[in-house]
Structures are given as structure tokens and as C-alpha cells.
Amino acid sequence: MMTFIVNYDVTVDQKELGEDTGQPARALETYDPDMTRVPVTTDRKGE
């Protein structure tokens, strides 16, 4: 399962947690992205 975390400055990171998503998702307590998270970029031309 792909997960997304949005930071206070609207930075969005994504990470594939795999089939056993429940355990890692429940372990999240604070925003502390590691090197396995990938920043999400968007094309804002349509705004």
C-alpha cells in the first residue's frame, strides 16, 4: 500500500509499505521521514 504524509509546510512524501501496512502505519508517531520516503512533486500549471 502506498502511503502519503503531509508536513506542516505542505511537503508530501510517499512510501510503499507493502502488504503488511498495518504494523508500520500504527508505529508512526511523529513526522520523521527517513531516506526511504520519496518527495511527491506536482505540475501546478492547471491552477
C-alpha positions in Angstrom: 0.0 0.0 0.0 1.3 3.4 -0.9 1.2 5.9 2.0 1.5 9.7 2.0 2.5 12.0 4.8 1.9 15.8 4.6 4.1 18.0 6.6 3.1 21.4 8.1 4.7 23.2 5.2 2.7 21.1 2.7 5.6 18.8 1.8 4.2 15.5 0.7 6.3 12.3 1.0 5.3 8.8 -0.2 6.4 5.4 0.7 5.3 1.9 -0.3 4.7 0.0 3.0 3.9 -3.3 1.3 1.2 -5.8 2.1 1.5 -5.7 5.9 0.8 -2.0 6.1 -1.0 -2.1 9.5 2.1 -2.6 11.6 4.3 0.2 10.2 1.3 2.6 10.0 0.5 2.0 13.7 4.1 2.6 14.6 4.1 6.2 13.1 4.0 8.7 16.0 5.8 11.8 14.6 6.8 13.2 11.2 10.3 11.9 10.8 10.8 10.9 7.2 13.7 8.5 6.5 15.7 8.0 3.3 13.1 5.5 2.0 10.4 8.2 1.6 10.2 9.9 -1.7 9.1 13.6 -2.1 6.0 14.0 -4.3 6.1 16.7 -6.9 3.2 18.1 -8.9 2.8 20.0 -12.1 1.0 23.1 -10.9 0.2 24.5 -14.4 -3.5 23.7 -14.0 -4.1 26.0 -11.0 
